[in-house]
Amino acid sequence: MSVERILVVDDEPQIQRFLRPALSAAGYDVLEALTGTEALKAAATTAPDVVILDLGLPDMDGKDVIANIRAWSQVPIIILSARDRESEKIAALDLGADDYIEKPFGIGELTARIRAALRHRIQMEGGHTQLSADGVAIDTIKRLVTRDGEPVRLTPKEYDLLVMLAHHAGRVVTHKTLLTSVWGAAHGEDLHYLRVFIGQLRGKIERDPADPKIIRTEPGVGYRFVGDDD
């Protein structure tokens, strides 16, 4: 079994000194890049399985690195940054980042997000058709959703919204991505519309819609589907 390769892009020496041994101890092969230019070269030549990316790089903004990588690769990208503004998170995620963690951070949270990103990549490559979370099962071949074995009746848009979230299990999906993917580009700013459908969906699949365990809110940014493996 091959060892997954993690490319860490950060110009802070203390971050690199912390992450290399921590990720190596977790069983990953760790590569380092200090600039956006080095990151793009490493991403193209070393085929990393996950990229951990700081947005504040000395030669370019990390969002430009995301855009460049997404032009040719779907490698999972996890942002690790001190920038805590919602606008920065949304911009990075809309450009194609898979997740966002604020500094300071815990290594346990980071490795959990890495595992989720790797699982998602495997699921997408393998055409994953069975998804589950807290008693809810989704069969994308039969277009069937059940809760504790009983069918759940969803409208077509509710189903599409649930599947969109489930296919990105463990990752935050922005409001704009959900709206444009499920309803089209013309609805990219209809946040109230999305909140109504999320509320309806939670009412049908959550054990306690007031305390959702499956569809979690990322305030100001979007929503995260929490599957059984997350």
Backbone bond lengths (Angstrom), bond angles and torsions (degrees), N, CA, C in turn:
res aa  C-N    CA-C-N  psi(-1)  N-CA   C-N-CA  omega(-1)  CA-C   N-CA-C  phi
1 M - - - 1.465 - - 1.530 109.09 -
2 S 1.327 117.36 127.67 1.456 120.99 -176.86 1.522 110.72 -75.07
3 V 1.323 115.59 153.33 1.458 121.86 178.79 1.523 108.71 -89.33
4 E 1.344 116.30 130.84 1.465 119.26 179.15 1.524 110.14 -67.89
5 R 1.323 115.20 141.45 1.465 122.22 -176.52 1.526 109.38 -105.02
6 I 1.327 116.49 126.62 1.459 122.89 -179.55 1.525 109.04 -111.04
7 L 1.324 116.71 124.53 1.460 121.79 175.15 1.521 108.29 -98.39
8 V 1.341 117.17 116.33 1.453 122.89 179.44 1.526 108.48 -100.13
9 V 1.329 116.30 118.65 1.468 121.71 -178.24 1.521 108.13 -112.11
10 D 1.334 116.55 102.76 1.453 121.63 -177.09 1.523 108.02 -162.91
11 D 1.335 116.67 134.44 1.465 119.23 -178.27 1.527 112.99 -93.91
12 E 1.338 117.59 4.21 1.455 120.71 177.55 1.530 109.75 -86.65
13 P 1.337 118.73 114.20 1.467 120.72 -177.71 1.521 113.12 -56.58
14 Q 1.343 117.19 -37.32 1.460 119.10 -177.82 1.524 111.97 -66.89
15 I 1.332 116.60 -32.52 1.467 119.91 177.16 1.528 110.05 -67.98
16 Q 1.330 116.08 -44.97 1.460 119.94 178.65 1.536 110.42 -62.91
17 R 1.333 117.02 -42.38 1.467 119.99 -179.19 1.525 111.42 -65.03
18 F 1.335 116.42 -30.31 1.465 120.46 178.80 1.529 111.53 -79.49
19 L 1.330 116.51 -44.72 1.459 119.87 -172.21 1.525 113.61 -74.36
20 R 1.325 118.55 -38.14 1.460 119.20 -176.83 1.535 111.83 -56.63
21 P 1.340 119.58 -55.40 1.471 117.89 -179.82 1.524 113.20 -67.52
22 A 1.339 116.56 -35.34 1.464 119.23 -178.28 1.531 111.21 -65.90
23 L 1.333 117.19 -44.73 1.462 120.42 179.88 1.521 111.53 -73.83
24 S 1.319 117.05 -34.52 1.468 120.28 175.90 1.522 109.98 -62.64
25 A 1.341 116.81 -41.90 1.461 120.91 178.54 1.527 111.48 -64.27
26 A 1.346 116.78 -27.04 1.458 120.86 177.66 1.526 112.31 -82.28
27 G 1.339 116.75 -0.63 1.461 120.56 174.54 1.502 116.01 99.60
28 Y 1.344 117.84 12.90 1.452 120.82 -178.66 1.525 111.36 -102.31
29 D 1.324 115.25 152.14 1.466 122.55 171.15 1.533 106.57 -89.21
30 V 1.331 117.33 121.36 1.459 121.56 -171.33 1.526 111.48 -107.10
31 L 1.335 115.47 128.12 1.456 122.72 172.89 1.527 108.31 -114.17
32 E 1.328 117.38 154.39 1.445 120.95 -176.55 1.523 111.82 -126.70
33 A 1.338 115.10 145.62 1.465 121.92 172.24 1.517 107.30 -141.73
34 L 1.331 116.60 137.61 1.459 121.47 -176.33 1.523 113.12 -100.79
35 T 1.327 117.74 -14.86 1.460 122.13 -177.57 1.521 109.86 -134.85
36 G 1.334 115.05 166.87 1.452 119.42 176.39 1.517 111.96 -64.50
37 T 1.321 116.80 -38.20 1.467 120.62 179.19 1.527 110.77 -62.52
38 E 1.336 116.16 -45.51 1.463 120.12 177.39 1.530 110.72 -62.77
39 A 1.324 116.59 -37.88 1.460 120.73 -179.27 1.520 111.57 -63.28
40 L 1.334 116.60 -45.84 1.458 120.07 -178.79 1.524 111.18 -64.67
41 K 1.333 116.73 -39.45 1.461 120.36 177.95 1.519 110.71 -65.09
42 A 1.351 116.88 -45.32 1.460 120.62 -179.30 1.528 111.65 -65.34
43 A 1.330 116.31 -39.61 1.464 119.72 179.64 1.520 111.27 -63.08
44 A 1.328 116.01 -34.27 1.462 120.62 -178.19 1.524 113.28 -80.70
45 T 1.331 117.17 -28.54 1.465 119.83 -171.85 1.520 114.75 -106.13
46 T 1.336 118.30 -19.14 1.468 119.48 -175.10 1.516 114.01 -112.95
47 A 1.332 118.00 -4.94 1.469 123.22 177.53 1.525 112.67 50.32
48 P 1.341 118.23 61.61 1.461 119.56 178.05 1.527 111.01 -67.18
49 D 1.327 115.65 155.43 1.463 120.59 177.11 1.518 111.64 -87.58
50 V 1.342 117.08 -26.34 1.458 123.22 176.76 1.525 107.61 -146.00
51 V 1.342 116.45 142.91 1.455 122.09 173.29 1.520 108.27 -113.51
52 I 1.345 116.37 125.40 1.455 122.05 172.84 1.514 106.46 -103.32
53 L 1.331 117.12 120.17 1.463 121.16 -165.76 1.527 112.72 -128.61
54 D 1.325 115.88 126.60 1.460 121.90 170.32 1.530 107.99 -84.84
55 L 1.321 117.27 144.40 1.463 120.11 179.79 1.525 112.44 -82.50
56 G 1.328 117.60 -27.61 1.455 121.03 -177.11 1.506 112.55 -93.21
57 L 1.312 117.17 81.73 1.465 122.38 -179.04 1.528 109.89 -101.26
58 P 1.324 118.48 155.94 1.468 120.65 -173.98 1.521 114.92 -70.19
59 D 1.341 118.01 -25.41 1.464 119.01 -173.92 1.520 114.62 -110.75
60 M 1.328 117.11 -17.17 1.469 119.78 177.95 1.516 108.64 -162.68
61 D 1.318 116.09 161.88 1.456 120.46 176.91 1.525 109.25 -73.51
62 G 1.326 115.77 142.19 1.457 119.63 179.69 1.515 113.66 -58.76
63 K 1.343 116.45 -27.51 1.465 118.76 178.73 1.525 111.17 -65.09
64 D 1.327 117.14 -30.74 1.463 120.18 175.79 1.528 110.98 -68.96
65 V 1.331 116.29 -32.79 1.467 120.31 175.96 1.525 109.51 -64.96
66 I 1.339 116.42 -43.46 1.469 120.18 177.97 1.522 110.37 -57.84
67 A 1.326 115.78 -50.36 1.466 120.04 -177.52 1.522 111.62 -60.15
68 N 1.333 116.58 -41.11 1.461 119.85 179.04 1.523 112.07 -64.59
69 I 1.322 116.89 -44.82 1.470 120.22 -179.40 1.526 110.24 -66.28
70 R 1.334 116.60 -41.31 1.466 119.42 -177.30 1.530 112.42 -68.42
71 A 1.308 117.98 -13.94 1.464 120.32 176.85 1.525 111.29 -68.30
72 W 1.351 117.26 -19.81 1.463 119.03 -176.76 1.522 114.72 -142.26
73 S 1.335 118.54 -6.61 1.464 120.20 -175.52 1.520 111.64 -142.03
74 Q 1.333 115.86 148.27 1.453 122.13 174.78 1.524 111.34 -109.48
75 V 1.339 117.56 23.46 1.455 121.03 177.41 1.536 109.20 -56.39
76 P 1.339 118.52 135.72 1.466 119.69 178.50 1.531 111.75 -58.77
77 I 1.331 116.43 134.34 1.463 122.70 179.14 1.523 108.25 -122.34
78 I 1.331 116.18 121.46 1.461 122.16 176.95 1.522 108.30 -110.67
79 I 1.328 117.02 120.62 1.455 121.39 178.79 1.523 109.16 -80.45
80 L 1.313 115.73 132.80 1.462 122.53 176.70 1.522 106.06 -128.29
81 S 1.333 116.63 100.57 1.457 118.89 -168.54 1.515 112.19 -146.30
82 A 1.333 115.73 153.62 1.460 121.74 174.76 1.521 111.56 -82.05
83 R 1.310 117.93 -10.72 1.462 120.63 178.18 1.525 108.83 -71.13
84 D 1.332 116.61 117.88 1.462 119.95 -174.53 1.527 113.56 -111.20
85 R 1.326 117.99 6.73 1.458 120.12 178.80 1.521 110.36 -72.12
86 E 1.328 115.42 138.22 1.462 119.83 179.98 1.520 111.37 -58.21
87 S 1.338 116.91 -36.23 1.464 120.20 -178.45 1.525 111.35 -62.07
88 E 1.337 116.74 -35.90 1.464 120.33 178.48 1.521 110.50 -68.62
89 K 1.321 116.53 -43.19 1.466 120.44 178.82 1.532 110.42 -61.17
90 I 1.321 115.13 -48.33 1.464 119.87 -177.35 1.527 110.66 -62.22
91 A 1.331 117.11 -44.42 1.467 120.18 -179.33 1.526 110.95 -61.39
92 A 1.337 117.05 -44.50 1.465 120.29 -179.43 1.521 111.25 -65.02
93 L 1.320 117.16 -43.06 1.463 120.56 -179.64 1.517 111.84 -68.24
94 D 1.332 116.77 -40.18 1.467 119.84 178.74 1.526 111.83 -66.55
95 L 1.332 117.60 -27.40 1.461 120.84 176.96 1.529 112.36 -75.43
96 G 1.340 116.43 -15.32 1.459 118.90 176.49 1.511 115.94 127.28
97 A 1.355 117.86 3.10 1.461 118.86 174.45 1.524 109.22 -65.12
98 D 1.320 116.18 149.23 1.457 120.92 -177.03 1.523 112.81 -90.42
99 D 1.315 117.43 -28.02 1.456 120.10 -177.43 1.521 109.06 -159.75
100 Y 1.341 115.98 169.72 1.455 121.21 -175.32 1.523 108.54 -144.81
101 I 1.330 116.69 124.57 1.458 122.01 177.36 1.519 108.08 -124.90
102 E 1.320 116.16 132.42 1.464 120.59 -179.82 1.523 110.94 -86.87
103 K 1.326 115.99 143.25 1.458 121.32 168.97 1.526 108.66 -82.46
104 P 1.333 119.30 143.62 1.464 127.40 -4.91 1.526 111.08 -71.79
105 F 1.310 117.11 159.11 1.452 121.64 -173.60 1.522 109.29 -141.48
106 G 1.331 115.36 165.27 1.459 121.67 175.57 1.514 109.83 -103.47
107 I 1.318 117.58 141.48 1.461 120.32 -178.91 1.529 111.31 -64.40
108 G 1.344 116.80 -29.60 1.461 119.15 177.59 1.515 112.11 -63.17
109 E 1.341 116.17 -42.79 1.464 119.88 177.75 1.516 110.91 -64.90
110 L 1.334 116.93 -42.70 1.458 120.04 -178.63 1.519 111.28 -63.16
111 T 1.334 118.36 -46.38 1.463 120.01 -178.45 1.535 110.76 -66.42
112 A 1.350 117.17 -32.35 1.466 119.52 176.41 1.518 110.41 -65.29
113 R 1.335 117.04 -41.06 1.464 120.49 178.63 1.535 110.74 -67.31
114 I 1.328 116.83 -35.83 1.464 120.26 176.74 1.519 110.00 -62.84
115 R 1.326 117.14 -46.34 1.470 120.52 179.41 1.520 110.88 -60.58
116 A 1.334 117.08 -41.66 1.465 120.52 178.77 1.525 110.81 -63.30
117 A 1.334 117.37 -41.63 1.467 120.95 179.27 1.523 111.27 -64.28
118 L 1.326 116.97 -40.55 1.462 120.68 179.18 1.526 110.94 -67.19
119 R 1.352 116.73 -40.46 1.465 119.31 177.71 1.517 110.76 -62.70
120 H 1.327 115.89 -41.78 1.465 119.00 -179.65 1.517 110.98 -62.68
121 R 1.322 117.50 -41.25 1.465 120.44 179.13 1.527 110.82 -61.90
122 I 1.328 116.52 -43.70 1.471 120.76 179.52 1.525 110.79 -63.71
123 Q 1.340 115.92 -42.13 1.461 120.45 179.71 1.522 111.37 -61.99
124 M 1.328 116.47 -44.11 1.454 120.13 -179.05 1.519 111.51 -67.06
125 E 1.313 116.71 -40.10 1.463 120.06 179.55 1.515 111.68 -69.62
126 G 1.329 116.06 -31.37 1.460 119.57 -177.34 1.512 114.38 -94.50
127 G 1.342 117.44 4.18 1.458 119.98 179.69 1.520 111.94 64.50
128 H 1.315 117.68 47.54 1.454 123.14 -175.82 1.525 110.68 -56.22
129 T 1.344 117.73 129.02 1.458 121.39 -175.75 1.520 113.16 -118.04
130 Q 1.340 118.61 -12.16 1.453 122.11 -179.39 1.526 109.08 -115.68
131 L 1.326 116.98 119.10 1.456 122.38 -178.70 1.516 108.08 -128.26
132 S 1.336 117.63 142.44 1.457 119.24 -176.87 1.517 111.23 -145.71
133 A 1.349 114.72 154.17 1.461 121.33 178.74 1.524 109.30 -164.58
134 D 1.324 117.26 119.23 1.457 123.15 171.95 1.531 112.45 49.56
135 G 1.323 117.07 48.34 1.455 121.20 177.67 1.514 115.11 87.89
136 V 1.348 116.78 -7.81 1.463 121.01 177.96 1.531 109.00 -96.88
137 A 1.328 116.94 129.60 1.461 122.10 178.90 1.520 109.23 -120.80
138 I 1.331 115.49 138.46 1.467 121.45 -179.02 1.520 108.23 -122.26
139 D 1.311 116.67 121.24 1.460 122.57 175.80 1.524 106.87 -108.91
140 T 1.351 116.25 105.67 1.466 119.05 -174.17 1.529 112.41 -78.26
141 I 1.324 117.81 -13.98 1.472 119.90 175.19 1.529 109.81 -76.23
142 K 1.331 115.99 -48.27 1.462 120.68 -179.85 1.526 112.77 -85.19
143 R 1.353 115.98 -6.82 1.466 121.68 -174.64 1.532 109.74 53.95
144 L 1.336 115.22 47.37 1.455 122.30 -175.74 1.522 109.92 -120.19
145 V 1.332 115.85 131.96 1.465 121.84 175.80 1.517 107.99 -119.99
146 T 1.332 116.46 131.23 1.458 120.98 177.74 1.521 109.88 -128.44
147 R 1.312 115.56 153.67 1.467 122.02 172.19 1.519 107.74 -126.85
148 D 1.324 115.72 118.50 1.470 122.26 -175.42 1.524 110.57 53.36
149 G 1.328 115.77 38.41 1.462 121.67 176.39 1.508 115.42 85.63
150 E 1.328 117.95 -8.34 1.461 121.16 -178.99 1.527 110.07 -99.52
151 P 1.342 118.00 136.14 1.472 120.25 -179.37 1.526 112.34 -60.48
152 V 1.322 114.95 142.23 1.468 121.82 175.60 1.523 107.51 -111.86
153 R 1.310 116.25 125.06 1.461 120.31 -177.98 1.525 109.34 -87.80
154 L 1.326 115.05 114.63 1.457 121.48 178.96 1.518 109.80 -117.58
155 T 1.318 116.52 148.60 1.457 120.11 170.98 1.532 108.07 -71.99
156 P 1.332 117.94 161.72 1.471 119.11 179.14 1.523 113.11 -55.23
157 K 1.320 118.38 -40.68 1.464 120.63 -179.47 1.525 111.22 -71.01
158 E 1.330 118.02 -37.92 1.460 120.59 175.72 1.528 110.29 -61.59
159 Y 1.330 115.99 -42.21 1.464 119.67 178.71 1.524 111.00 -63.93
160 D 1.326 117.41 -46.36 1.463 120.87 -179.60 1.535 110.92 -61.04
161 L 1.328 116.36 -39.58 1.454 120.88 179.15 1.525 110.66 -65.46
162 L 1.322 117.39 -43.94 1.462 121.42 179.09 1.522 111.37 -63.00
163 V 1.326 117.12 -44.57 1.463 120.59 -179.14 1.522 110.74 -66.30
164 M 1.325 117.09 -38.89 1.462 120.29 177.68 1.521 110.27 -59.38
165 L 1.315 117.08 -44.91 1.460 121.08 178.49 1.529 111.13 -67.26
166 A 1.332 116.78 -43.61 1.462 120.63 -176.76 1.520 112.44 -66.04
167 H 1.319 117.19 -34.54 1.465 120.17 178.56 1.529 111.42 -68.55
168 H 1.322 116.58 -16.31 1.458 121.20 176.57 1.530 109.93 -112.42
169 A 1.323 116.06 32.94 1.470 121.40 -175.63 1.522 111.83 -51.21
170 G 1.325 114.78 133.73 1.450 120.69 -179.91 1.512 114.23 85.72
171 R 1.325 117.33 -8.14 1.464 121.80 -177.38 1.519 109.52 -115.56
172 V 1.316 116.21 147.17 1.461 120.16 175.68 1.529 108.65 -79.18
173 V 1.327 116.01 134.35 1.464 122.50 176.85 1.522 107.11 -115.45
174 T 1.309 117.39 125.78 1.462 120.37 -174.01 1.529 111.86 -71.18
175 H 1.334 113.89 159.12 1.469 119.90 176.75 1.528 110.34 -54.14
176 K 1.319 116.59 -48.33 1.462 120.85 -176.10 1.522 111.18 -62.00
177 T 1.331 117.75 -42.44 1.467 120.64 179.71 1.515 110.88 -62.21
178 L 1.326 117.03 -43.92 1.467 120.42 179.15 1.520 111.31 -64.01
179 L 1.316 116.04 -46.35 1.466 119.79 -177.12 1.524 111.84 -64.53
180 T 1.325 117.42 -46.10 1.472 119.29 -177.67 1.518 111.55 -71.92
181 S 1.324 118.01 -32.18 1.463 120.68 -179.18 1.522 111.99 -73.55
182 V 1.332 116.86 -38.12 1.467 120.72 -174.75 1.526 112.20 -92.99
183 W 1.348 116.57 -38.64 1.467 119.49 -175.75 1.520 114.83 -112.27
184 G 1.324 117.84 -12.58 1.458 120.09 179.18 1.515 112.29 105.66
185 A 1.335 115.31 163.20 1.460 122.17 -174.10 1.526 112.90 -60.19
186 A 1.327 117.51 -30.02 1.465 120.59 -177.84 1.526 112.16 -65.91
187 H 1.344 117.45 -17.90 1.464 121.15 -177.58 1.529 112.18 -106.94
188 G 1.321 117.36 17.51 1.457 121.16 -174.38 1.512 115.82 -60.63
189 E 1.332 117.91 -20.19 1.471 121.07 -178.10 1.525 112.62 -112.96
190 D 1.318 118.92 8.07 1.470 121.89 -175.44 1.532 111.29 -84.40
191 L 1.325 116.35 69.48 1.460 120.64 -175.84 1.525 112.42 -63.59
192 H 1.326 117.04 -37.47 1.467 119.30 179.57 1.530 110.11 -62.49
193 Y 1.315 116.03 -40.19 1.456 122.28 178.11 1.529 110.00 -57.55
194 L 1.334 116.53 -45.89 1.461 121.41 -179.34 1.523 110.78 -65.55
195 R 1.323 117.87 -44.18 1.466 120.73 -179.23 1.524 111.50 -60.30
196 V 1.330 116.98 -38.07 1.464 120.80 178.32 1.530 109.98 -61.90
197 F 1.325 117.27 -46.58 1.462 120.63 -178.26 1.525 111.55 -68.95
198 I 1.332 117.52 -37.52 1.467 120.04 176.39 1.524 109.51 -62.11
199 G 1.334 116.89 -41.50 1.457 120.98 178.05 1.523 111.74 -61.97
200 Q 1.327 116.80 -43.05 1.466 121.09 177.83 1.524 111.12 -63.53
201 L 1.330 115.70 -43.00 1.455 120.95 -178.66 1.527 110.97 -65.00
202 R 1.317 116.50 -44.50 1.466 119.92 177.88 1.529 110.83 -61.17
203 G 1.323 116.25 -37.06 1.453 119.59 179.58 1.518 113.16 -63.06
204 K 1.314 116.49 -24.27 1.463 120.91 -178.07 1.527 113.96 -95.81
205 I 1.357 117.74 -28.23 1.470 118.09 -173.46 1.526 113.97 -114.57
206 E 1.333 118.43 -21.74 1.457 120.01 -177.22 1.537 110.44 -83.81
207 R 1.334 117.06 144.75 1.464 120.73 174.80 1.524 110.02 -67.49
208 D 1.328 116.28 -37.89 1.464 121.94 176.01 1.526 107.48 -133.89
209 P 1.330 117.68 96.19 1.474 120.14 -177.12 1.527 113.41 -57.15
210 A 1.337 117.65 -25.40 1.457 120.56 179.36 1.524 111.71 -76.03
211 D 1.332 116.98 -17.38 1.461 122.02 178.31 1.531 108.23 -133.39
212 P 1.334 116.65 69.29 1.473 120.60 -171.82 1.517 112.96 -65.46
213 K 1.335 115.25 136.23 1.460 121.93 177.95 1.528 112.26 -107.72
214 I 1.328 116.76 -21.05 1.465 121.23 -175.03 1.521 111.18 -95.41
215 I 1.310 117.13 -51.52 1.463 121.90 179.64 1.518 107.92 -105.81
216 R 1.319 116.31 103.95 1.458 122.36 -177.14 1.537 110.46 -96.44
217 T 1.310 116.22 142.19 1.464 121.80 177.58 1.523 110.17 -85.53
218 E 1.331 116.50 131.14 1.458 122.59 169.24 1.524 105.12 -104.00
219 P 1.348 117.93 98.39 1.476 121.49 -169.52 1.528 113.53 -50.66
220 G 1.333 114.53 127.34 1.454 121.22 176.90 1.510 115.15 76.62
221 V 1.337 117.45 -5.60 1.461 120.55 -173.43 1.524 112.28 -118.76
222 G 1.343 117.07 -54.59 1.448 119.73 -176.79 1.514 111.56 171.95
223 Y 1.345 116.27 -142.72 1.460 121.68 -176.87 1.526 109.84 -137.18
224 R 1.339 114.90 156.32 1.458 121.77 179.90 1.531 108.75 -130.98
225 F 1.338 117.27 127.11 1.453 123.17 174.57 1.527 108.14 -86.43
226 V 1.326 116.66 124.81 1.457 121.54 -178.75 1.527 108.35 -105.58
227 G 1.332 116.22 104.72 1.453 121.15 -178.72 1.514 112.34 -85.46
228 D 1.308 116.65 178.38 1.456 121.28 -178.09 1.510 112.81 -63.60
229 D 1.344 117.39 -26.15 1.466 120.91 -178.75 1.514 113.05 -92.90
230 D 1.334 117.69 -0.39 1.478 119.62 -174.81 1.520 111.45 -99.05
